[in-house]
Amino acid sequence: MFLKSVRIIAIPLAVLMLAGFRMPAAEEQAERMLYDVRGAFVTAQPDVPRDLITGTDILVDSAIRATSRSMMLPRTILTVRLSDTRRSPFLFGQRYSARVTVKVISVGSGEPVAEGEFETSVMSFGKEPADSPLAEKIATRIASEFQLGRPHRAGLLTSLASGGTP
């Protein structure tokens, strides 16, 4: 009887664990277009939290400043639009999600070069909103897609050394 109850628990648990596994898609890095990103503008609808907008803007800008290219690439500017932000209850906390649209605009002509969209989410187990972790996840995804430097917030010592505010 005990062995049967262990099997009843172990089989669904194994299926659940294997269902969460996913093979990464093979990306063709040779065909991927790289850009020399010069700046970014983060915009959002009025219902998007202000901390999420400013946090994303600061982190994407720091990733752009941390990037240096050794070869000439097409110069572009990114426009990042945050929309459809949601907070939904989840088992023990809240799930915060946002839909992000990124447009790549040529500096020379002002014409859109590329556009992409993704949705991202984070979990929060406290009562405070998860704007900062969500902003970090959005900025990390953008930095990964455009091969920018790692986004980071300025610490107190870095800020004091550069003469800015944290």
JOTA-V210286 format. One record per backbone hydrogen bond with DSSP energy under -0.5 kcal/mol. CO is the residue of the C=O (numbers start at 1). NH is the residue of the N-H. E is the energy in kcal/mol with one decimal. If there is no record, write none. Layout:
<<CO;NH;E> <CO;NH;E>>
//
This chain:
<<1;5;-2.0> <2;6;-1.9> <3;7;-2.0> <4;8;-2.1> <5;9;-1.4> <6;10;-3.0> <7;11;-2.4> <8;12;-0.7> <9;13;-1.5> <10;14;-2.5> <11;15;-2.4> <12;16;-2.5> <13;17;-2.1> <14;18;-2.4> <15;19;-2.0> <16;20;-1.0> <18;21;-0.9> <25;27;-0.7> <27;29;-1.1> <28;31;-0.6> <28;32;-0.5> <29;32;-0.5> <35;37;-1.1> <36;76;-2.2> <39;78;-2.6> <41;43;-0.6> <41;80;-3.4> <43;82;-2.7> <45;48;-1.7> <49;53;-1.6> <50;54;-2.6> <51;55;-2.2> <52;56;-2.1> <53;57;-2.3> <54;58;-2.6> <55;59;-2.2> <56;60;-2.6> <57;61;-2.3> <58;62;-2.1> <59;63;-1.8> <60;64;-2.1> <61;65;-2.4> <62;66;-1.5> <63;149;-1.4> <64;67;-1.3> <74;36;-2.7> <75;107;-2.4> <76;38;-3.1> <76;39;-0.6> <77;105;-2.9> <78;41;-2.3> <78;80;-0.5> <79;81;-0.5> <79;103;-2.6> <80;43;-3.2> <80;82;-0.5> <81;83;-0.5> <81;101;-2.4> <82;45;-1.1> <83;99;-2.8> <86;97;-2.4> <88;95;-3.2> <90;93;-1.8> <93;90;-2.7> <94;96;-0.6> <94;124;-2.7> <95;88;-2.5> <96;122;-2.5> <97;86;-2.5> <98;120;-2.2> <99;83;-2.9> <100;118;-2.5> <101;81;-3.0> <102;116;-2.6> <103;79;-2.4> <103;105;-0.6> <104;113;-3.8> <104;114;-1.3> <105;77;-2.4> <106;110;-1.5> <111;106;-2.6> <114;104;-3.1> <116;102;-3.0> <118;100;-3.4> <120;98;-2.3> <122;96;-2.6> <124;94;-3.1> <130;134;-1.8> <131;135;-2.4> <132;136;-2.3> <133;137;-2.1> <134;138;-2.3> <135;139;-2.6> <136;140;-2.3> <137;141;-1.9> <138;142;-2.3> <139;143;-2.7> <140;144;-2.0> <141;145;-2.4> <142;146;-2.1> <143;148;-2.7> <144;147;-0.7> <155;159;-2.5> <156;160;-2.5> <157;161;-2.3> <158;162;-1.8> <159;163;-0.9> <159;164;-1.8>>
//
